[in-house]
Amino acid sequence: MRFETPLIPAVLIRRYKRFLADCRLEDGREVTAHCANPGSMMGLAEPGMRIWLEPNDDLKKKLKYGWRLVEHADGHFTGVDTSVPNRALRAALEAGEVAGLAAYKTVRPEVKYGEKSRVDFLLQQDGLPDCYVEVKSVTLSREPGLAEFPDSVTARGTKHLGELANMVAQGHRAVMLYLVQRTDCDRFRLAADIDPAYAAAFARAQAAGVERLVLGTRITPQGVEAGAAIAAVG
């Protein structure tokens, strides 16, 4: 998935009201950018961080910049826009590039299921059970090389795990897919200390037959692509 508009570098001044970020461009101008991330963004919203913004000239949008990436001091990137994973994964799924899911030729996004919910992707193929895929963006890292989810309590995520388990009970296949939007991590675990209820719900879902898939990403200021599988260590 390539960004529609070339990104420009900036320095973060502050993030506030969850979805707003004041930033300083290289020419010294201060602008407000939309932050498409409802999570805590732990470790990713410190003033002075180098970030990348996507400009837009859409008259329907109040803010003319969207915050897309954090560039770390070591040159690694983290994608902070939670809408990006589904766009990147759709391209990978349609191209048959996701191991374990490549046999499915029909990829349907945002299909209603469960109790007033929409599954991120419903995969279908003659001769195979329908496959319900929920996607979560992973950006938290508190130890070198280790990505964690969630970064805050997520009642919505807990609900989704129960709905995936229900799909398995109905004879379908269900996959909880974690996309690690960091280029500095090669391991993954659940952050049970942050949200014990989510970790417990995942254990129940896994016992019920819900599969877990963790993928890395290739991230540059040009775009984000789904990468290879990452080992889950907890």
N, C-alpha and C positions, 0 to 999 in steps of 0.2 A: 504494500500500500504506500503510494507516494503522496506526500502532502500536496494539496491543490495549489498552494502558493509558496514560493521559496521562504523558508524561515529566516528570521533575523535575530541576532543575539541581543541580549539585554541583561541587566542586573536586577534582581528582585529587591524591591524596597520593603514590601510587606504583602502578606496574604490576609484577607479579612472577609467576614461574612460568607465564608466557605467558597464562594464562587467568584470572588474579585481579587485581583492582584495589582498593586501599583508597581511599576517597573520603570527603569531608566534605560533609554536606548543609548547606543554608542555616540550619538550626536548630542547627548545631554538632555534631550526631551524626556519628560515624565509622562507616561501613559498608563491607562487602566486596562488590564486584559481580563478576559473571561477565563476562569479556571474551571474546567469541566471535570471536577473531581470532588465528590461529596465526602470523601474519607478524611482522616486526620492529616494525611500526608506527612506522617512522622519522619523527620530527618530530611525532608525535601522542600521545606518552605522557610528556610533560615534567611534572614536579610543578608544581602551581599552575594548570594548564590548566582552563578552564571546560568541563565536560562535562555530558551529559544521560543520566540513568538511567531505565530502565523498571522500576517496581516490579511484584512479582507476589505472589500469595498461594497459589501452588501448593505443596501439602504435599509433593509429590514432588521439589521442587527444594531443594537445601541452601542456596542463596544467594537472597535475596529481591530482588535488584536485578540488572539486566542493563545493561551499558554500551552505549549505542547511538550517541551523537554526540559530536563535539568541536565546540565553538563557538569560532571564532578571534576574535582581537581586533578584526578588521575587520568582524565580523558574518557572515562566511561559515561554512558548516558542512561537516564531513566525517563521513560515516557509517563507523563502525568495525566494525560487525557484519557478518561475511562471509556470514551466512545471509540478509541482507536482499535482495541483488541478485536472487536467484532468485525470491523472493516478488514483488518489484516487476516483474520482467521477465515473469513468468507472466501477471500481470494485463494488461500491455501487449501481449503476444503474443496472448492470447485475445481482446483487443479489436481486434486488427488494427492496432495503432498503431506497429509497428516497420517502418520503411521497408525494403523489400527482402524482408521476410518476411510481409507482410500477406496474401499469397495463401493461406497455409496455415491451414486451419480447425481441424485437429486438433493439439492441443498435449499431448504426453505427457512428464511430468517423470520424471527418474531411471530411464531405461531402460537395461538391461544391454547392453553392447556391448564390443568390443575384448577385451582380456585382463584379466578380472576387474575391469572398470570399469563405471561408469554414466555415461551422457551426461546433462548437465543437462536438455536438452530434445530430444525427437525430434518434428519437425514433419512432418505428413503431409497430402497432399491429392491427390485423384484427378487424374491427368494430369501430376503434378509428381514429380520425384525426391524421395525422403525426404531431409530436411534435419537433420543432426546439429549441435546447437548447444552448445558449451562456453562457460561464463560465468566470467569472472574479475573480482573486485572490485579496483578501482584506487583506492588512497588516498595513494600517495606523490607528493609534489611538492617538488622541490629548486630549481626556478626558478619565478618568478612566472608563473602562467597555464599551466604545463606539468605534466601528469600523467604518471606513469611506472609501469611494471610490469615485473618484480616488485620488491618491497621487500626480498626475501631470496632465497636460492637455492631453487628449487622443482623438485625432481626429478619430483614428481607432475605439475606443469604441463607439463614437457618430455615426459613419457609421453603425456599427453593429445594433444599436437600430433601425435605419431606415429600415434596411433589415428585422429585426424581424417583424416590423409593416407590412411590405409588405407581409410577409408570412401569417399573420393573415388575411389580406385583401383577400388573395387567398383561404381562407377557412381552413387554417392549425392552429395548436396551436403553440405558441411561448413562451418561458420562458427565462427570464434573471436571471441567477443563480449566486449569489455572494457567494463565498466560503471564509469564514473568517479564514485565516490561523494564528489565534492567539488564545491562550487558556485563555486569560484574558479579553475577551469581550463577553457580552451577549445582546448587542443592536447594531443596524446598522443604518447609514444614509448616504445619498449622500453628498459629500463635494462640495456643490454648490459654495462656495467661491473660491475653487481651479479651478474648470472648470464649469463656468455657462452654457456653451453651452451643455455640457454633461447632466447636470441636466435638462435643458429645453428639450433636446431630449428624456430623459427618461420620462418626463411628457407627451410628445406627444405620445410616444410609449405605455405608460400605458393606456392613453385615447383611443388608437386604439385597445386595447385588449391584449397587451403583459403582461404576468404575471411576478411577481417578487417572487423569492424564495431565502432566505438567510439561509445558513447552517453554523454551526460551525465546528470545527475540533478537533480531539484528536491527539495531537502531542507529540512524544517522540523521543529520538535519534534513536529509532528502526524503526519508520515509522510514516505515516500520514494517518488518516482515516476520512472520512466525518462523521460529527456528527449530532446533533439535530438541528431543525430549530431555528433561532434567530429572534427576533422581529425587524421589521423595524420601525424607529421612524421619518423618514423623507427622 
